[in-house]
Amino acid sequence: MSKESTPDAAAAARHARYGRLPERIRFEDMTEEIEAGPSDAKDAYDPEGSWKYYSCLALDLGL
């Protein structure tokens, strides 16, 4: 038994709208190159001040 498809108006409208894939986007259009500047001293690692950013779940929950 062969199944014959009889497209109705809704199916034809869906196929007209979604029947094909969108246009491809080139990789060059998805990326942007910018010049990286020198890093500031504020971005440097400070072992003496690293305790300020310590996070502990037990302390956060008050345990």
Distance bins in CASP14 RR format, pairs under 12 A and 6 or more apart:
PFRMAT RR
TARGET T0000
AUTHOR 0000-0000-0000
RMODE 2
METHOD distances of the structure
MODEL  1
5 11 0 0 0 0 1 0 0 0 0 0 0
5 12 0 0 0 0 0 1 0 0 0 0 0
5 15 0 0 0 0 0 1 0 0 0 0 0
6 12 0 0 0 0 0 1 0 0 0 0 0
7 13 0 0 0 0 1 0 0 0 0 0 0
7 14 0 0 0 0 1 0 0 0 0 0 0
7 15 1 0 0 1 0 0 0 0 0 0 0
7 16 0 0 0 0 0 1 0 0 0 0 0
8 14 0 0 0 0 1 0 0 0 0 0 0
8 15 0 0 0 0 0 1 0 0 0 0 0
9 15 0 0 0 0 0 1 0 0 0 0 0
9 16 0 0 0 0 0 1 0 0 0 0 0
10 16 0 0 0 0 0 1 0 0 0 0 0
10 17 0 0 0 0 0 1 0 0 0 0 0
10 18 0 0 0 0 0 1 0 0 0 0 0
11 17 0 0 0 0 0 1 0 0 0 0 0
11 18 0 0 0 0 0 1 0 0 0 0 0
11 19 0 0 0 0 0 1 0 0 0 0 0
12 18 0 0 0 0 0 1 0 0 0 0 0
12 19 0 0 0 0 0 1 0 0 0 0 0
13 19 0 0 0 0 0 1 0 0 0 0 0
14 20 0 0 0 0 0 1 0 0 0 0 0
23 29 0 0 0 0 0 1 0 0 0 0 0
24 30 0 0 0 0 0 1 0 0 0 0 0
25 31 0 0 0 0 0 1 0 0 0 0 0
37 43 0 0 0 0 0 1 0 0 0 0 0
38 44 0 0 0 0 0 1 0 0 0 0 0
39 45 0 0 0 0 0 1 0 0 0 0 0
44 50 0 0 0 0 0 1 0 0 0 0 0
45 53 0 0 0 0 0 1 0 0 0 0 0
46 52 0 0 0 0 1 0 0 0 0 0 0
46 53 0 0 0 0 1 0 0 0 0 0 0
47 53 0 0 0 0 0 1 0 0 0 0 0
54 60 0 0 0 0 0 1 0 0 0 0 0
55 61 0 0 0 0 0 1 0 0 0 0 0
56 62 0 0 0 0 1 0 0 0 0 0 0
56 63 0 0 0 0 1 0 0 0 0 0 0
57 63 0 0 0 0 1 0 0 0 0 0 0
END
